[in-house]
């Protein structure tokens, strides 16, 4: 049991709470004609695809960044730098997860199967971006933004406007809170020649960009509700999300580790959970 928990910690399985609710919300809206339920088979396949994709992405990121993590006091305790997990095991986990995603995607439908290598390319490519661009935050947003697109394709088998708008909302959400998260490493990143908006702009201007990104996210979530014909429960949830965003940015200005942890993990976990809950309640009541 200890070894299993170690691998869950290695891929930060708890952070699945960020992207998964948006994928499931997209699934619910796509299956709106059936009161938001696409059937157990589709639901379980979407869940399996999300777990495989995120495990592959996070494991790959840890492998690529292992030498940098060893140099950073904040990350030196991670499993690869301190030898808790052998590199070969980490590589094996990534390969198995990537193959699992491909297999599950083909079980969903041929379109998802053909697109699964592209999804892996997107989530893997993010791990290299901070070495050459200040906009690595956008690439992380893209990596998570494909989740609602994939869930919609799993149910409908075609692209539509609602998941596209929701995917953009996720991109700007990630841009905002990844900038906040990146402020704690800006000195280390600068010393190692790594790129990010906090390194390029400084802390205060970067936090202004994060606020702008979250304002765009809020507008896109409003647009998603309108084009998906959602009603009062959804907009109540959206109001709660706006409050959480405001609290997140108030905490981010403090810049102490505890406040940043609450701003990054707890507030965003609440945002994703509230979003999913609001969508489910809205669709079921309709």
C-alpha positions in Angstrom: 0.0 0.0 0.0 2.9 2.4 0.8 4.4 1.9 -2.7 1.0 2.5 -4.4 0.6 5.7 -2.4 4.1 6.8 -3.4 3.3 6.6 -7.0 0.0 8.5 -6.5 2.1 11.2 -4.9 4.6 11.1 -7.7 2.0 12.0 -10.3 0.2 14.3 -7.8 -3.0 12.3 -8.4 -4.9 14.7 -6.1 -4.4 17.5 -8.7 -6.7 15.5 -11.0 -9.4 17.5 -9.3 -8.4 20.4 -11.6 -9.2 19.1 -15.1 -11.5 16.2 -14.4 -14.6 18.2 -13.3 -14.4 20.3 -16.5 -14.3 17.2 -18.6 -17.2 15.6 -16.7 -19.2 18.9 -17.0 -18.6 18.8 -20.8 -19.8 15.2 -20.8 -22.9 16.2 -18.9 -23.8 19.0 -21.3 -23.1 16.8 -24.3 -25.5 14.2 -22.9 -28.1 16.8 -22.1 -30.8 15.1 -24.1 -30.4 12.1 -21.7 -30.5 14.2 -18.5 -26.7 14.5 -18.6 -25.9 10.8 -18.4 -24.1 9.1 -21.4 -24.2 5.7 -19.9 -21.8 3.8 -17.6 -19.6 2.6 -20.5 -18.9 6.1 -21.8 -18.5 7.6 -18.3 -16.0 5.0 -17.2 -14.0 5.3 -20.5 -13.8 9.1 -20.1 -12.7 8.6 -16.6 -10.0 6.1 -17.6 -8.8 8.3 -20.4 -8.5 11.3 -18.1 -6.5 9.3 -15.5 -4.2 7.8 -18.2 -3.6 11.1 -19.9 -2.9 13.0 -16.6 -0.6 10.2 -15.2 1.4 10.1 -18.5 1.7 13.9 -18.6 2.7 14.4 -14.9 5.1 11.5 -15.0 6.7 12.8 -18.2 7.0 16.3 -16.6 8.7 14.8 -13.5 11.2 12.9 -15.7 12.1 15.9 -17.9 12.4 18.2 -14.9 14.2 15.8 -12.5 17.6 17.6 -12.6 16.0 21.1 -12.2 13.9 19.7 -9.3 17.0 18.5 -7.6 18.5 22.0 -7.7 15.4 23.8 -6.4 15.0 23.7 -2.6 11.2 23.7 -3.0 11.2 20.6 -5.2 14.4 18.7 -4.1 12.3 16.3 -2.0 10.3 15.0 -5.0 10.5 11.3 -5.7 13.0 11.2 -8.6 15.6 13.7 -7.2 15.8 12.0 -3.9 15.7 8.4 -5.2 12.3 7.3 -3.8 11.3 6.1 -7.3 13.8 4.7 -9.9 13.9 6.5 -13.2 13.1 3.2 -15.0 9.9 2.8 -13.0 8.8 6.3 -13.8 9.5 5.8 -17.5 7.5 2.5 -17.4 4.6 4.3 -15.7 4.5 6.9 -18.5 4.7 4.4 -21.3 1.9 2.2 -19.7 -0.3 5.3 -19.2 0.3 6.6 -22.7 -0.6 3.2 -24.2 -3.6 3.0 -21.9 -4.9 6.3 -23.2 -4.5 5.1 -26.8 -6.4 1.9 -26.1 -9.2 3.6 -24.1 -9.6 6.3 -26.8 -10.1 3.6 -29.5 -12.7 1.9 -27.3 -14.6 5.2 -27.1 -14.7 5.9 -30.9 -12.4 6.0 -33.9 -12.1 9.8 -33.8 -10.9 9.8 -30.2 -8.5 7.0 -31.1 -6.9 8.9 -34.0 -6.7 12.1 -31.9 -5.1 10.4 -28.9 -1.5 10.8 -30.2 -2.1 14.5 -30.7 -3.4 14.8 -27.2 -0.2 13.1 -25.8 2.0 15.4 -27.9 0.3 18.4 -26.5 0.6 17.3 -22.9 4.2 16.2 -23.3 5.3 19.3 -25.1 4.4 21.5 -22.2 7.2 20.1 -20.1 9.8 21.6 -22.5 8.3 25.1 -22.9 9.7 26.9 -19.9 13.1 26.3 -21.5 12.4 28.6 -24.4 9.3 30.7 -24.0 7.8 33.1 -21.4 4.3 31.7 -22.3 4.7 28.2 -20.9 1.6 29.0 -18.9 -0.5 29.0 -22.1 0.9 25.6 -23.1 -0.1 24.2 -19.7 -3.6 25.6 -20.3 -3.8 23.9 -23.7 -2.7 20.6 -22.1 -5.7 20.8 -19.7 -8.0 22.6 -22.1 -8.3 19.5 -24.3 -10.0 17.6 -21.5 -13.5 19.1 -22.1 -13.0 18.7 -25.9 -12.2 15.0 -25.5 -15.1 14.4 -23.2 -17.5 16.0 -25.7 -16.1 13.9 -28.5 -16.6 10.8 -26.5 -20.3 11.5 -26.2 -21.1 13.3 -29.4 -18.4 12.1 -31.8 -18.0 15.6 -33.3 -16.8 19.1 -32.4 -19.2 21.8 -31.4 -19.1 25.4 -30.0 -19.8 24.7 -26.3 -16.7 22.5 -25.6 -14.6 24.9 -27.6 -15.6 27.8 -25.4 -15.2 25.7 -22.3 -11.7 24.6 -23.4 -10.7 28.3 -23.8 -12.1 29.1 -20.4 -9.9 26.3 -19.0 -6.9 27.6 -20.8 -7.3 31.1 -19.3 -8.0 29.6 -15.9 -4.7 27.7 -16.0 -2.8 30.7 -17.3 -4.0 32.7 -14.3 -3.3 30.2 -11.6 -0.1 28.9 -13.1 1.3 32.4 -13.1 0.4 32.7 -9.4 2.1 29.3 -8.7 5.1 30.4 -10.7 5.7 33.5 -8.6 7.2 31.3 -5.8 10.0 30.1 -8.2 10.8 33.2 -10.1 14.2 33.7 -8.4 15.2 30.1 -9.1 13.9 30.2 -12.6 15.8 33.3 -13.3 19.0 31.9 -12.0 18.7 28.8 -14.2 17.7 30.7 -17.3 14.2 29.3 -17.3 11.3 31.3 -18.8 8.0 32.4 -17.4 6.0 35.6 -17.1 7.1 36.3 -13.5 10.7 36.1 -14.7 10.1 38.3 -17.7 7.7 40.9 -16.1 8.3 40.6 -12.3 5.8 39.6 -9.6 3.4 42.5 -9.6 2.9 42.9 -13.3 2.5 39.1 -13.7 -0.2 39.0 -11.1 -2.0 41.7 -13.1 -1.8 39.4 -16.1 -3.2 36.6 -14.0 -6.2 38.7 -13.0 -6.8 39.6 -16.6 -6.7 35.9 -17.6 -9.2 35.0 -14.9 -11.5 37.9 -16.0 -11.5 36.4 -19.5 -12.1 32.9 -18.0 -15.2 34.3 -16.2 -16.5 35.9 -19.5 -16.0 32.6 -21.3 -17.8 30.6 -18.6 -20.7 33.1 -19.0 -20.7 32.5 -22.7 -20.6 28.7 -22.2 -23.7 28.9 -20.1 -25.5 31.0 -22.6 -24.7 28.9 -25.7 -25.5 25.7 -23.7 -28.9 27.1 -22.6 -28.0 26.6 -19.0 -30.2 28.3 -16.3 -30.3 29.7 -12.8 -28.3 26.9 -11.0 -25.4 27.3 -13.4 -25.2 31.1 -12.8 -25.4 30.7 -9.1 -22.4 28.4 -9.4 -20.7 31.0 -11.6 -21.2 33.6 -8.9 -19.5 31.4 -6.4 -16.6 30.8 -8.8 -16.2 34.6 -9.2 -15.9 35.0 -5.4 -13.3 32.2 -5.3 -11.3 33.9 -8.0 -11.3 37.2 -6.0 -10.2 35.4 -2.9 -7.5 33.6 -4.8 -5.9 36.8 -6.0 -6.2 38.4 -2.6 -4.2 35.5 -1.2 -1.7 35.6 -4.0 -0.7 39.1 -3.2 0.5 38.0 0.3 3.1 35.8 -1.4 3.8 33.6 1.6 3.9 29.8 1.1 0.7 29.0 3.0 -1.3 31.7 1.2 0.0 30.6 -2.2 -0.8 26.9 -1.4 -4.4 27.9 -0.5 -4.7 30.1 -3.6 -3.3 27.5 -5.9 -4.8 24.2 -4.7 -7.8 24.8 -2.4 -9.4 27.7 -4.3 -9.0 26.0 -7.7 -10.3 22.7 -6.3 -13.4 24.5 -5.1 -13.8 26.3 -8.5 -13.7 23.0 -10.4 -16.0 21.2 -8.0 -18.5 24.1 -8.0 -18.5 24.3 -11.7 -19.2 20.6 -12.1 -21.9 20.7 -9.4 -23.6 23.7 -11.0 -23.7 22.1 -14.4 -25.0 18.7 -13.1 -27.8 20.3 -11.1 -28.8 22.6 -13.9 -29.0 19.8 -16.5 -30.7 17.3 -14.2 -33.4 19.9 -13.2 -34.0 20.7 -16.8 
